[in-house]
């Protein structure tokens, strides 16, 4: 028997690509606002209309009224590190120093399965509270810690892809593996967790700096074990990192080439950062239909550089947003969107003056495309599943005041990216199932 729900609210989404040249003359056009209701049947949106029309046509449907605020598609985080949750805020260091002094000592603790299980709960709770309903998660180096993560994730209802992080050189000894162990442990995790509910596996070489050709060859083998497996890693984040990769792979034409050599760059590949790309790399990414996760607060915190959005868009590369916790400054993609806007303003004529529609697209539909879930998530089109967040600021708060006095959807979205945060996320749903509700009793 079908389960029907009618959600009555103000819905705002971006059902088309606002970076398409067709929309550049009127940047507001791609932003769709529906002040009415959606009929959700068995988790999928099956009709749009007014609350009165839909309740008359479907008298047995449960009605969920969401007054005030706005309902957006659930945020999609294209790059976030589960084992770095407790080291958010390690400011004042560049990438490689931050890894050595902050991230890697913390990640070594995940050999303790109990510790890993505790952080998994903290991480998943943080994601959901920030309005993230889907994420591509950089996991732990320890297979046991990943088993704890997947077990915890299985009960949340979130759409998540994650995998064991692989490295066989250049890191603390306890974080290293061998190609043989990586293959065996990856096979076991994929067999146990890939395709279970809304969980998928992501083959995850840490980056070329810590992965030999032999290990990358194993990654290529793992990605073929089941349909829908993703590949994720890092690319061109920091100039020192790029130089070291070049010295380790002297015959590679560029950083991206270290992955391309093994067939890892394709439409199911998401590479984080790419702050310092070569033009040939952008061309290759576009041709492969691979994706880039832009992590603006992390890039700023580590001093990695200003992301060249215009060069990516012009080359035809799909860009999504990533929080990059723990180098990033929190789980909420509203903050990442605002920082992305600032970065492009600072770049001046070489930047891309991001519109509210583009910010919302980067945080929702672009991420859904990167994760390969765009048939089910990213916007409120009929046929898609109801992945949504209700942003309802506290009455009398500055965010509430500004939102109530906006006179257009683009102004409302601009205000939410400027002022909004996890405290404004009242509820979240995935496929029509409530996965988070803000607690106001504490």
URSULMO-V263678 format. One line per field, one symbol per residue. burial: # if it has 16 or more other ideal C-beta (glycine too) atoms within 10 Angstrom, else .. Layout:
burial = ???
This chain:
burial = ...################...#...##.#####.######.#.#####.#..##..#..#..#.#..#################.##.#..#.##.##..###.#####....###.###.##.#########################.##..#############.##...###.#..##.##..##..##...###############..#####..##.....##########..##.##..##..#.############..##########...##.##..#.#############.######..##.#.############################..#...##.#####################.#####...##########.....##.##.....##.######.####.#########..##......
